[in-house]
């Protein structure tokens, strides 16, 4: 998906989504909410009450991941760390709602972004912890973050990679995945970020 195609999803009517026990309110473009998501499409395009009212409630979802959907930055921010973090949140949201096409589109953007910014904004401890706390063991986003950490680990000096050492000790699941990614990188010199579709999930 190109940036222009993504921005077209922001056009048209909006819908109201209420998240969490306190009913935190978000207004989102309907086209974006329905994009590649049968659940939202049925809710807002069918004959249900939600479609008539343009309103949907998620009593247990974390508002942080709904917030990311309306945090679309300007074009001059495409290579900033903030834009990268927005797409991390968007991927987690898409995974929660089982939106594989949006997951694949989002991680493709993440891979391109990371190639552009990795020398200036390496994957940090906060990002690793955030991803591993909000995804399951089979998550392709975990693999992506782990591969990025390995790349940074091999390119930088010891002071800059100390956060990864802390993560190896404190983040469940990270150690095994990190060591396996390190083995693959060492023997095969694979740069998965430029491999189209490597981080895709099955649609």
mmCIF file of the C-alpha atoms, coordinates in Angstrom:
data_MODEL
# 
_entry.id   MODEL 
# 
loop_
_atom_site.group_PDB 
_atom_site.id 
_atom_site.type_symbol 
_atom_site.label_atom_id 
_atom_site.label_alt_id 
_atom_site.label_comp_id 
_atom_site.label_asym_id 
_atom_site.label_entity_id 
_atom_site.label_seq_id 
_atom_site.pdbx_PDB_ins_code 
_atom_site.Cartn_x 
_atom_site.Cartn_y 
_atom_site.Cartn_z 
_atom_site.occupancy 
_atom_site.B_iso_or_equiv 
_atom_site.pdbx_formal_charge 
_atom_site.auth_seq_id 
_atom_site.auth_comp_id 
_atom_site.auth_asym_id 
_atom_site.auth_atom_id 
_atom_site.pdbx_PDB_model_num 
ATOM 1   C CA . UNK A 1 1   ? 0.000   0.000   0.000  1.00 0.00 ? 1   UNK A CA 1 
ATOM 2   C CA . UNK A 1 2   ? 1.335   3.417   -0.973 1.00 0.00 ? 2   UNK A CA 1 
ATOM 3   C CA . UNK A 1 3   ? 1.090   6.470   1.315  1.00 0.00 ? 3   UNK A CA 1 
ATOM 4   C CA . UNK A 1 4   ? -1.527  7.943   -1.058 1.00 0.00 ? 4   UNK A CA 1 
ATOM 5   C CA . UNK A 1 5   ? -3.642  4.795   -0.863 1.00 0.00 ? 5   UNK A CA 1 
ATOM 6   C CA . UNK A 1 6   ? -3.351  4.802   2.914  1.00 0.00 ? 6   UNK A CA 1 
ATOM 7   C CA . UNK A 1 7   ? -4.407  8.435   3.125  1.00 0.00 ? 7   UNK A CA 1 
ATOM 8   C CA . UNK A 1 8   ? -7.477  7.723   0.975  1.00 0.00 ? 8   UNK A CA 1 
ATOM 9   C CA . UNK A 1 9   ? -8.686  5.521   3.809  1.00 0.00 ? 9   UNK A CA 1 
ATOM 10  C CA . UNK A 1 10  ? -8.972  8.672   5.897  1.00 0.00 ? 10  UNK A CA 1 
ATOM 11  C CA . UNK A 1 11  ? -11.629 10.131  3.582  1.00 0.00 ? 11  UNK A CA 1 
ATOM 12  C CA . UNK A 1 12  ? -15.392 9.785   4.054  1.00 0.00 ? 12  UNK A CA 1 
ATOM 13  C CA . UNK A 1 13  ? -17.574 9.493   7.178  1.00 0.00 ? 13  UNK A CA 1 
ATOM 14  C CA . UNK A 1 14  ? -16.268 8.736   10.643 1.00 0.00 ? 14  UNK A CA 1 
ATOM 15  C CA . UNK A 1 15  ? -17.355 6.239   13.292 1.00 0.00 ? 15  UNK A CA 1 
ATOM 16  C CA . UNK A 1 16  ? -17.203 6.402   17.072 1.00 0.00 ? 16  UNK A CA 1 
ATOM 17  C CA . UNK A 1 17  ? -15.341 3.736   19.032 1.00 0.00 ? 17  UNK A CA 1 
ATOM 18  C CA . UNK A 1 18  ? -15.449 3.492   22.823 1.00 0.00 ? 18  UNK A CA 1 
ATOM 19  C CA . UNK A 1 19  ? -12.592 1.609   24.442 1.00 0.00 ? 19  UNK A CA 1 
ATOM 20  C CA . UNK A 1 20  ? -12.091 0.201   27.925 1.00 0.00 ? 20  UNK A CA 1 
ATOM 21  C CA . UNK A 1 21  ? -14.207 0.222   31.062 1.00 0.00 ? 21  UNK A CA 1 
ATOM 22  C CA . UNK A 1 22  ? -14.096 4.033   31.146 1.00 0.00 ? 22  UNK A CA 1 
ATOM 23  C CA . UNK A 1 23  ? -15.338 4.243   27.532 1.00 0.00 ? 23  UNK A CA 1 
ATOM 24  C CA . UNK A 1 24  ? -12.471 6.315   26.184 1.00 0.00 ? 24  UNK A CA 1 
ATOM 25  C CA . UNK A 1 25  ? -13.861 7.857   22.995 1.00 0.00 ? 25  UNK A CA 1 
ATOM 26  C CA . UNK A 1 26  ? -12.131 7.842   19.595 1.00 0.00 ? 26  UNK A CA 1 
ATOM 27  C CA . UNK A 1 27  ? -13.486 9.095   16.299 1.00 0.00 ? 27  UNK A CA 1 
ATOM 28  C CA . UNK A 1 28  ? -11.977 7.168   13.367 1.00 0.00 ? 28  UNK A CA 1 
ATOM 29  C CA . UNK A 1 29  ? -12.484 7.281   9.594  1.00 0.00 ? 29  UNK A CA 1 
ATOM 30  C CA . UNK A 1 30  ? -14.937 4.530   8.683  1.00 0.00 ? 30  UNK A CA 1 
ATOM 31  C CA . UNK A 1 31  ? -12.907 3.410   5.666  1.00 0.00 ? 31  UNK A CA 1 
ATOM 32  C CA . UNK A 1 32  ? -9.811  2.971   7.807  1.00 0.00 ? 32  UNK A CA 1 
ATOM 33  C CA . UNK A 1 33  ? -11.688 1.039   10.482 1.00 0.00 ? 33  UNK A CA 1 
ATOM 34  C CA . UNK A 1 34  ? -13.168 -1.304  7.869  1.00 0.00 ? 34  UNK A CA 1 
ATOM 35  C CA . UNK A 1 35  ? -10.003 -1.758  5.821  1.00 0.00 ? 35  UNK A CA 1 
ATOM 36  C CA . UNK A 1 36  ? -9.322  -5.471  5.333  1.00 0.00 ? 36  UNK A CA 1 
ATOM 37  C CA . UNK A 1 37  ? -11.247 -6.263  8.520  1.00 0.00 ? 37  UNK A CA 1 
ATOM 38  C CA . UNK A 1 38  ? -14.424 -8.371  8.127  1.00 0.00 ? 38  UNK A CA 1 
ATOM 39  C CA . UNK A 1 39  ? -15.367 -7.705  11.750 1.00 0.00 ? 39  UNK A CA 1 
ATOM 40  C CA . UNK A 1 40  ? -15.448 -3.917  11.364 1.00 0.00 ? 40  UNK A CA 1 
ATOM 41  C CA . UNK A 1 41  ? -16.926 -4.177  7.880  1.00 0.00 ? 41  UNK A CA 1 
ATOM 42  C CA . UNK A 1 42  ? -19.843 -6.275  9.125  1.00 0.00 ? 42  UNK A CA 1 
ATOM 43  C CA . UNK A 1 43  ? -20.362 -3.990  12.078 1.00 0.00 ? 43  UNK A CA 1 
ATOM 44  C CA . UNK A 1 44  ? -20.366 -0.703  10.184 1.00 0.00 ? 44  UNK A CA 1 
ATOM 45  C CA . UNK A 1 45  ? -21.609 -1.691  6.712  1.00 0.00 ? 45  UNK A CA 1 
ATOM 46  C CA . UNK A 1 46  ? -24.324 -4.166  7.620  1.00 0.00 ? 46  UNK A CA 1 
ATOM 47  C CA . UNK A 1 47  ? -27.751 -3.951  9.247  1.00 0.00 ? 47  UNK A CA 1 
ATOM 48  C CA . UNK A 1 48  ? -26.518 -4.071  12.818 1.00 0.00 ? 48  UNK A CA 1 
ATOM 49  C CA . UNK A 1 49  ? -27.142 -1.348  15.354 1.00 0.00 ? 49  UNK A CA 1 
ATOM 50  C CA . UNK A 1 50  ? -23.482 -0.302  15.079 1.00 0.00 ? 50  UNK A CA 1 
ATOM 51  C CA . UNK A 1 51  ? -23.909 0.501   11.388 1.00 0.00 ? 51  UNK A CA 1 
ATOM 52  C CA . UNK A 1 52  ? -26.993 2.616   12.010 1.00 0.00 ? 52  UNK A CA 1 
ATOM 53  C CA . UNK A 1 53  ? -25.453 4.487   14.921 1.00 0.00 ? 53  UNK A CA 1 
ATOM 54  C CA . UNK A 1 54  ? -21.844 4.523   13.685 1.00 0.00 ? 54  UNK A CA 1 
ATOM 55  C CA . UNK A 1 55  ? -20.793 3.446   17.157 1.00 0.00 ? 55  UNK A CA 1 
ATOM 56  C CA . UNK A 1 56  ? -18.895 0.439   18.561 1.00 0.00 ? 56  UNK A CA 1 
ATOM 57  C CA . UNK A 1 57  ? -17.746 -0.451  22.080 1.00 0.00 ? 57  UNK A CA 1 
ATOM 58  C CA . UNK A 1 58  ? -14.686 -2.474  23.139 1.00 0.00 ? 58  UNK A CA 1 
ATOM 59  C CA . UNK A 1 59  ? -14.905 -2.709  26.940 1.00 0.00 ? 59  UNK A CA 1 
ATOM 60  C CA . UNK A 1 60  ? -11.560 -4.508  27.420 1.00 0.00 ? 60  UNK A CA 1 
ATOM 61  C CA . UNK A 1 61  ? -9.243  -3.173  24.693 1.00 0.00 ? 61  UNK A CA 1 
ATOM 62  C CA . UNK A 1 62  ? -6.268  -0.941  25.471 1.00 0.00 ? 62  UNK A CA 1 
ATOM 63  C CA . UNK A 1 63  ? -6.884  2.646   24.267 1.00 0.00 ? 63  UNK A CA 1 
ATOM 64  C CA . UNK A 1 64  ? -3.206  3.025   23.254 1.00 0.00 ? 64  UNK A CA 1 
ATOM 65  C CA . UNK A 1 65  ? -3.690  0.865   20.189 1.00 0.00 ? 65  UNK A CA 1 
ATOM 66  C CA . UNK A 1 66  ? -6.832  2.652   19.060 1.00 0.00 ? 66  UNK A CA 1 
ATOM 67  C CA . UNK A 1 67  ? -5.011  5.967   19.504 1.00 0.00 ? 67  UNK A CA 1 
ATOM 68  C CA . UNK A 1 68  ? -2.417  4.938   16.947 1.00 0.00 ? 68  UNK A CA 1 
ATOM 69  C CA . UNK A 1 69  ? -5.048  4.712   14.206 1.00 0.00 ? 69  UNK A CA 1 
ATOM 70  C CA . UNK A 1 70  ? -5.671  8.441   14.289 1.00 0.00 ? 70  UNK A CA 1 
ATOM 71  C CA . UNK A 1 71  ? -1.991  9.344   14.702 1.00 0.00 ? 71  UNK A CA 1 
ATOM 72  C CA . UNK A 1 72  ? -1.136  9.565   11.013 1.00 0.00 ? 72  UNK A CA 1 
ATOM 73  C CA . UNK A 1 73  ? 1.850   11.923  10.691 1.00 0.00 ? 73  UNK A CA 1 
ATOM 74  C CA . UNK A 1 74  ? 2.660   14.360  7.912  1.00 0.00 ? 74  UNK A CA 1 
ATOM 75  C CA . UNK A 1 75  ? 4.787   13.354  4.920  1.00 0.00 ? 75  UNK A CA 1 
ATOM 76  C CA . UNK A 1 76  ? 7.889   15.054  6.314  1.00 0.00 ? 76  UNK A CA 1 
ATOM 77  C CA . UNK A 1 77  ? 7.813   12.667  9.278  1.00 0.00 ? 77  UNK A CA 1 
ATOM 78  C CA . UNK A 1 78  ? 8.025   9.454   7.257  1.00 0.00 ? 78  UNK A CA 1 
ATOM 79  C CA . UNK A 1 79  ? 11.541  8.671   8.479  1.00 0.00 ? 79  UNK A CA 1 
ATOM 80  C CA . UNK A 1 80  ? 11.137  9.673   12.125 1.00 0.00 ? 80  UNK A CA 1 
ATOM 81  C CA . UNK A 1 81  ? 11.115  7.418   15.116 1.00 0.00 ? 81  UNK A CA 1 
ATOM 82  C CA . UNK A 1 82  ? 7.614   8.614   16.052 1.00 0.00 ? 82  UNK A CA 1 
ATOM 83  C CA . UNK A 1 83  ? 6.213   7.372   12.739 1.00 0.00 ? 83  UNK A CA 1 
ATOM 84  C CA . UNK A 1 84  ? 7.998   4.050   13.286 1.00 0.00 ? 84  UNK A CA 1 
ATOM 85  C CA . UNK A 1 85  ? 6.437   3.704   16.741 1.00 0.00 ? 85  UNK A CA 1 
ATOM 86  C CA . UNK A 1 86  ? 2.964   4.503   15.368 1.00 0.00 ? 86  UNK A CA 1 
ATOM 87  C CA . UNK A 1 87  ? 3.290   1.533   13.013 1.00 0.00 ? 87  UNK A CA 1 
ATOM 88  C CA . UNK A 1 88  ? 4.433   -0.718  15.860 1.00 0.00 ? 88  UNK A CA 1 
ATOM 89  C CA . UNK A 1 89  ? 1.156   0.105   17.614 1.00 0.00 ? 89  UNK A CA 1 
ATOM 90  C CA . UNK A 1 90  ? -0.839  -0.288  14.412 1.00 0.00 ? 90  UNK A CA 1 
ATOM 91  C CA . UNK A 1 91  ? 0.582   -3.783  13.871 1.00 0.00 ? 91  UNK A CA 1 
ATOM 92  C CA . UNK A 1 92  ? -0.321  -4.836  17.424 1.00 0.00 ? 92  UNK A CA 1 
ATOM 93  C CA . UNK A 1 93  ? -3.852  -3.546  16.920 1.00 0.00 ? 93  UNK A CA 1 
ATOM 94  C CA . UNK A 1 94  ? -4.204  -5.339  13.580 1.00 0.00 ? 94  UNK A CA 1 
ATOM 95  C CA . UNK A 1 95  ? -2.998  -8.582  15.165 1.00 0.00 ? 95  UNK A CA 1 
ATOM 96  C CA . UNK A 1 96  ? -5.494  -8.277  18.000 1.00 0.00 ? 96  UNK A CA 1 
ATOM 97  C CA . UNK A 1 97  ? -8.374  -7.891  15.561 1.00 0.00 ? 97  UNK A CA 1 
ATOM 98  C CA . UNK A 1 98  ? -7.025  -10.608 13.219 1.00 0.00 ? 98  UNK A CA 1 
ATOM 99  C CA . UNK A 1 99  ? -6.413  -8.302  10.260 1.00 0.00 ? 99  UNK A CA 1 
ATOM 100 C CA . UNK A 1 100 ? -3.620  -10.161 8.408  1.00 0.00 ? 100 UNK A CA 1 
ATOM 101 C CA . UNK A 1 101 ? -3.551  -7.936  5.318  1.00 0.00 ? 101 UNK A CA 1 
ATOM 102 C CA . UNK A 1 102 ? -3.161  -4.829  7.461  1.00 0.00 ? 102 UNK A CA 1 
ATOM 103 C CA . UNK A 1 103 ? -0.452  -6.631  9.491  1.00 0.00 ? 103 UNK A CA 1 
ATOM 104 C CA . UNK A 1 104 ? 1.473   -7.381  6.301  1.00 0.00 ? 104 UNK A CA 1 
ATOM 105 C CA . UNK A 1 105 ? 1.067   -3.870  4.898  1.00 0.00 ? 105 UNK A CA 1 
ATOM 106 C CA . UNK A 1 106 ? 2.166   -2.353  8.210  1.00 0.00 ? 106 UNK A CA 1 
ATOM 107 C CA . UNK A 1 107 ? 5.248   -4.541  8.677  1.00 0.00 ? 107 UNK A CA 1 
ATOM 108 C CA . UNK A 1 108 ? 6.300   -3.870  5.072  1.00 0.00 ? 108 UNK A CA 1 
ATOM 109 C CA . UNK A 1 109 ? 6.266   -0.155  5.887  1.00 0.00 ? 109 UNK A CA 1 
ATOM 110 C CA . UNK A 1 110 ? 8.157   -0.849  9.128  1.00 0.00 ? 110 UNK A CA 1 
ATOM 111 C CA . UNK A 1 111 ? 10.878  -2.737  7.233  1.00 0.00 ? 111 UNK A CA 1 
ATOM 112 C CA . UNK A 1 112 ? 11.354  0.105   4.749  1.00 0.00 ? 112 UNK A CA 1 
ATOM 113 C CA . UNK A 1 113 ? 11.334  2.682   7.527  1.00 0.00 ? 113 UNK A CA 1 
ATOM 114 C CA . UNK A 1 114 ? 13.845  0.768   9.591  1.00 0.00 ? 114 UNK A CA 1 
ATOM 115 C CA . UNK A 1 115 ? 16.298  0.456   6.710  1.00 0.00 ? 115 UNK A CA 1 
ATOM 116 C CA . UNK A 1 116 ? 16.137  4.258   6.433  1.00 0.00 ? 116 UNK A CA 1 
ATOM 117 C CA . UNK A 1 117 ? 16.423  5.126   10.130 1.00 0.00 ? 117 UNK A CA 1 
ATOM 118 C CA . UNK A 1 118 ? 18.390  2.284   11.758 1.00 0.00 ? 118 UNK A CA 1 
ATOM 119 C CA . UNK A 1 119 ? 21.679  4.170   11.820 1.00 0.00 ? 119 UNK A CA 1 
ATOM 120 C CA . UNK A 1 120 ? 20.020  7.038   13.698 1.00 0.00 ? 120 UNK A CA 1 
ATOM 121 C CA . UNK A 1 121 ? 17.261  5.284   15.675 1.00 0.00 ? 121 UNK A CA 1 
ATOM 122 C CA . UNK A 1 122 ? 18.318  1.715   16.558 1.00 0.00 ? 122 UNK A CA 1 
ATOM 123 C CA . UNK A 1 123 ? 15.779  -0.576  18.184 1.00 0.00 ? 123 UNK A CA 1 
ATOM 124 C CA . UNK A 1 124 ? 15.850  0.235   21.880 1.00 0.00 ? 124 UNK A CA 1 
ATOM 125 C CA . UNK A 1 125 ? 14.985  -1.607  25.067 1.00 0.00 ? 125 UNK A CA 1 
ATOM 126 C CA . UNK A 1 126 ? 11.605  0.133   25.385 1.00 0.00 ? 126 UNK A CA 1 
ATOM 127 C CA . UNK A 1 127 ? 10.504  -1.048  21.938 1.00 0.00 ? 127 UNK A CA 1 
ATOM 128 C CA . UNK A 1 128 ? 11.616  -4.629  22.610 1.00 0.00 ? 128 UNK A CA 1 
ATOM 129 C CA . UNK A 1 129 ? 9.754   -4.793  25.926 1.00 0.00 ? 129 UNK A CA 1 
ATOM 130 C CA . UNK A 1 130 ? 6.647   -3.199  24.434 1.00 0.00 ? 130 UNK A CA 1 
ATOM 131 C CA . UNK A 1 131 ? 6.509   -5.641  21.523 1.00 0.00 ? 131 UNK A CA 1 
ATOM 132 C CA . UNK A 1 132 ? 7.144   -8.750  23.615 1.00 0.00 ? 132 UNK A CA 1 
ATOM 133 C CA . UNK A 1 133 ? 4.556   -7.740  26.222 1.00 0.00 ? 133 UNK A CA 1 
ATOM 134 C CA . UNK A 1 134 ? 1.826   -7.184  23.630 1.00 0.00 ? 134 UNK A CA 1 
ATOM 135 C CA . UNK A 1 135 ? 2.335   -10.042 21.144 1.00 0.00 ? 135 UNK A CA 1 
ATOM 136 C CA . UNK A 1 136 ? 2.275   -13.821 21.218 1.00 0.00 ? 136 UNK A CA 1 
ATOM 137 C CA . UNK A 1 137 ? 5.252   -16.142 20.800 1.00 0.00 ? 137 UNK A CA 1 
ATOM 138 C CA . UNK A 1 138 ? 4.616   -16.654 17.058 1.00 0.00 ? 138 UNK A CA 1 
ATOM 139 C CA . UNK A 1 139 ? 4.359   -12.948 16.244 1.00 0.00 ? 139 UNK A CA 1 
ATOM 140 C CA . UNK A 1 140 ? 6.184   -11.823 13.108 1.00 0.00 ? 140 UNK A CA 1 
ATOM 141 C CA . UNK A 1 141 ? 6.611   -8.447  14.785 1.00 0.00 ? 141 UNK A CA 1 
ATOM 142 C CA . UNK A 1 142 ? 8.703   -10.130 17.476 1.00 0.00 ? 142 UNK A CA 1 
ATOM 143 C CA . UNK A 1 143 ? 10.883  -11.651 14.768 1.00 0.00 ? 143 UNK A CA 1 
ATOM 144 C CA . UNK A 1 144 ? 11.240  -8.274  13.086 1.00 0.00 ? 144 UNK A CA 1 
ATOM 145 C CA . UNK A 1 145 ? 12.283  -6.513  16.309 1.00 0.00 ? 145 UNK A CA 1 
ATOM 146 C CA . UNK A 1 146 ? 14.660  -9.342  17.231 1.00 0.00 ? 146 UNK A CA 1 
ATOM 147 C CA . UNK A 1 147 ? 16.338  -9.244  13.811 1.00 0.00 ? 147 UNK A CA 1 
ATOM 148 C CA . UNK A 1 148 ? 16.727  -5.486  14.129 1.00 0.00 ? 148 UNK A CA 1 
ATOM 149 C CA . UNK A 1 149 ? 18.302  -5.898  17.569 1.00 0.00 ? 149 UNK A CA 1 
ATOM 150 C CA . UNK A 1 150 ? 20.787  -8.459  16.199 1.00 0.00 ? 150 UNK A CA 1 
ATOM 151 C CA . UNK A 1 151 ? 21.755  -6.092  13.390 1.00 0.00 ? 151 UNK A CA 1 
ATOM 152 C CA . UNK A 1 152 ? 22.357  -3.292  15.848 1.00 0.00 ? 152 UNK A CA 1 
ATOM 153 C CA . UNK A 1 153 ? 24.248  -5.599  18.190 1.00 0.00 ? 153 UNK A CA 1 
ATOM 154 C CA . UNK A 1 154 ? 26.711  -6.553  15.464 1.00 0.00 ? 154 UNK A CA 1 
ATOM 155 C CA . UNK A 1 155 ? 27.243  -3.004  14.219 1.00 0.00 ? 155 UNK A CA 1 
ATOM 156 C CA . UNK A 1 156 ? 27.692  -1.089  17.480 1.00 0.00 ? 156 UNK A CA 1 
ATOM 157 C CA . UNK A 1 157 ? 30.057  -0.946  20.431 1.00 0.00 ? 157 UNK A CA 1 
ATOM 158 C CA . UNK A 1 158 ? 29.406  -2.559  23.804 1.00 0.00 ? 158 UNK A CA 1 
ATOM 159 C CA . UNK A 1 159 ? 28.069  0.573   25.523 1.00 0.00 ? 159 UNK A CA 1 
ATOM 160 C CA . UNK A 1 160 ? 25.336  0.959   22.914 1.00 0.00 ? 160 UNK A CA 1 
ATOM 161 C CA . UNK A 1 161 ? 24.194  -2.670  23.098 1.00 0.00 ? 161 UNK A CA 1 
ATOM 162 C CA . UNK A 1 162 ? 23.989  -2.970  26.882 1.00 0.00 ? 162 UNK A CA 1 
ATOM 163 C CA . UNK A 1 163 ? 20.171  -2.542  26.760 1.00 0.00 ? 163 UNK A CA 1 
ATOM 164 C CA . UNK A 1 164 ? 19.980  -5.764  24.735 1.00 0.00 ? 164 UNK A CA 1 
ATOM 165 C CA . UNK A 1 165 ? 21.905  -7.558  27.469 1.00 0.00 ? 165 UNK A CA 1 
ATOM 166 C CA . UNK A 1 166 ? 19.286  -6.370  29.966 1.00 0.00 ? 166 UNK A CA 1 
ATOM 167 C CA . UNK A 1 167 ? 16.511  -7.622  27.677 1.00 0.00 ? 167 UNK A CA 1 
ATOM 168 C CA . UNK A 1 168 ? 18.177  -11.029 27.412 1.00 0.00 ? 168 UNK A CA 1 
ATOM 169 C CA . UNK A 1 169 ? 17.872  -11.308 31.177 1.00 0.00 ? 169 UNK A CA 1 
ATOM 170 C CA . UNK A 1 170 ? 14.448  -9.753  31.705 1.00 0.00 ? 170 UNK A CA 1 
ATOM 171 C CA . UNK A 1 171 ? 12.211  -10.236 28.630 1.00 0.00 ? 171 UNK A CA 1 
ATOM 172 C CA . UNK A 1 172 ? 10.626  -13.707 28.410 1.00 0.00 ? 172 UNK A CA 1 
ATOM 173 C CA . UNK A 1 173 ? 11.153  -15.312 25.017 1.00 0.00 ? 173 UNK A CA 1 
ATOM 174 C CA . UNK A 1 174 ? 13.691  -12.781 23.783 1.00 0.00 ? 174 UNK A CA 1 
ATOM 175 C CA . UNK A 1 175 ? 16.859  -14.737 24.617 1.00 0.00 ? 175 UNK A CA 1 
ATOM 176 C CA . UNK A 1 176 ? 16.066  -17.812 22.513 1.00 0.00 ? 176 UNK A CA 1 
ATOM 177 C CA . UNK A 1 177 ? 14.850  -15.761 19.566 1.00 0.00 ? 177 UNK A CA 1 
ATOM 178 C CA . UNK A 1 178 ? 17.818  -13.392 19.735 1.00 0.00 ? 178 UNK A CA 1 
ATOM 179 C CA . UNK A 1 179 ? 20.382  -16.222 19.766 1.00 0.00 ? 179 UNK A CA 1 
ATOM 180 C CA . UNK A 1 180 ? 18.689  -17.990 16.854 1.00 0.00 ? 180 UNK A CA 1 
ATOM 181 C CA . UNK A 1 181 ? 18.584  -14.756 14.839 1.00 0.00 ? 181 UNK A CA 1 
ATOM 182 C CA . UNK A 1 182 ? 22.247  -14.177 15.676 1.00 0.00 ? 182 UNK A CA 1 
ATOM 183 C CA . UNK A 1 183 ? 23.131  -17.683 14.432 1.00 0.00 ? 183 UNK A CA 1 
ATOM 184 C CA . UNK A 1 184 ? 21.246  -17.195 11.166 1.00 0.00 ? 184 UNK A CA 1 
ATOM 185 C CA . UNK A 1 185 ? 22.790  -13.778 10.582 1.00 0.00 ? 185 UNK A CA 1 
ATOM 186 C CA . UNK A 1 186 ? 26.308  -15.046 11.322 1.00 0.00 ? 186 UNK A CA 1 
ATOM 187 C CA . UNK A 1 187 ? 26.141  -18.022 8.965  1.00 0.00 ? 187 UNK A CA 1 
ATOM 188 C CA . UNK A 1 188 ? 23.931  -16.701 6.168  1.00 0.00 ? 188 UNK A CA 1 
ATOM 189 C CA . UNK A 1 189 ? 24.383  -12.898 6.382  1.00 0.00 ? 189 UNK A CA 1 
ATOM 190 C CA . UNK A 1 190 ? 20.674  -12.451 5.764  1.00 0.00 ? 190 UNK A CA 1 
ATOM 191 C CA . UNK A 1 191 ? 19.136  -8.983  5.760  1.00 0.00 ? 191 UNK A CA 1 
ATOM 192 C CA . UNK A 1 192 ? 15.453  -9.828  6.063  1.00 0.00 ? 192 UNK A CA 1 
ATOM 193 C CA . UNK A 1 193 ? 14.381  -6.174  5.963  1.00 0.00 ? 193 UNK A CA 1 
ATOM 194 C CA . UNK A 1 194 ? 14.910  -6.087  2.197  1.00 0.00 ? 194 UNK A CA 1 
ATOM 195 C CA . UNK A 1 195 ? 13.292  -9.490  1.579  1.00 0.00 ? 195 UNK A CA 1 
ATOM 196 C CA . UNK A 1 196 ? 9.788   -8.780  0.308  1.00 0.00 ? 196 UNK A CA 1 
ATOM 197 C CA . UNK A 1 197 ? 7.166   -10.710 2.274  1.00 0.00 ? 197 UNK A CA 1 
ATOM 198 C CA . UNK A 1 198 ? 9.571   -12.284 4.767  1.00 0.00 ? 198 UNK A CA 1 
ATOM 199 C CA . UNK A 1 199 ? 7.614   -11.011 7.785  1.00 0.00 ? 199 UNK A CA 1 
ATOM 200 C CA . UNK A 1 200 ? 4.143   -11.625 6.304  1.00 0.00 ? 200 UNK A CA 1 
ATOM 201 C CA . UNK A 1 201 ? 1.480   -13.647 8.054  1.00 0.00 ? 201 UNK A CA 1 
ATOM 202 C CA . UNK A 1 202 ? -0.837  -15.968 6.132  1.00 0.00 ? 202 UNK A CA 1 
ATOM 203 C CA . UNK A 1 203 ? -3.916  -14.210 4.748  1.00 0.00 ? 203 UNK A CA 1 
# 
